[in-house]
Amino acid sequence: MKARRQAADGFYRHLREWFTAFLPRQRGAAQNTITSCRQTWNMLLGYVAEHHHIGVEKVTFTMVDRVTVTGFLEHMRATKSWTPSTYNQRLACIRSFFIYAAAAEPTLTIYLADLAAIPRLKAPAAAPVKYMSTDAVTALLAAPDPGTRNGLRDQFFMILMYDLAARDAEMLALNLAGIDARRLAADLLGKGSKPRRLPITSETARHFDRYAAVFHPSPEPEAPLFYTVRNHRPAQMSDDNVARFVRQHAATAKARCPDVPDRVHPHMLRHSRAMHLYQAGMPLALLTEWLGHADPETTLVYAHADTEMKRRALEKANSATSQSPLPAPLWHDREDIIQRLCGLKE
């Protein structure tokens, strides 16, 4: 009888529908998001079962309460060194299921309200975004030898990545059809499988033509744009390979340009392009669209980081006030006006 009461709770039925129907079909969540949620729930269910000394199959809604979920999150912080960001992400995943369950069955709202009392962790202040100067980027892009096959590939990859301010994963997911050299456009697939079209420069298009002539002599639109040959067949290039050749060319560039940072990684090209676009006057709202940020707050990091723009604005303000002193106030040497302002004279 007790087992039947637990089964009637419907916990696993709702959890199955959340994973198989809601996340992939209704919400359109990316596979990586679903995988992350699955990992979260596998860890949580194991913790709940151990905490209540029962089998995993007997977990019910009442067992996944605020005290248990808080205990789970704190346990993972202590044993797995979860950062505040990871902690908050896992908490959001757990709440997301309870929001779905409460919408499907309103009597379950009480469990959602219980979890809503769990506070998010306050993350430490983000470190300033690291980016390269235009001189450093120029030196890095000039470092590969385009006369060699790998040098041609490495140079075009970094040129395109900088031009688009693309993420590493977006670059590696590009296929040949994703670049339209005639219309000077590129189609990227961002986080959450969200597509966006961005312009490329005519110079980047010329680099693409040279690259495609060598690496795609018989064009196949769906072939990966950047690839390595494995077992005599082209396969999508790995992010480890990208990190390796970026470090290699950064070391060469630093010998010619001291502005190149000691440690350069692929994402720094994205940061650098974003900062240069912002410095050139691109509004933050447009920059958010360009970068594919879901939250406009994320883009504010470039406004906070650009001390050089603040310095120029300060110098401009100081220069203006030093060259053109502020006009004397209306009440200068006018005792009668001062008295009127103070209510001492009519």
Disulfide bonds with the S-S distance in Angstrom:
none
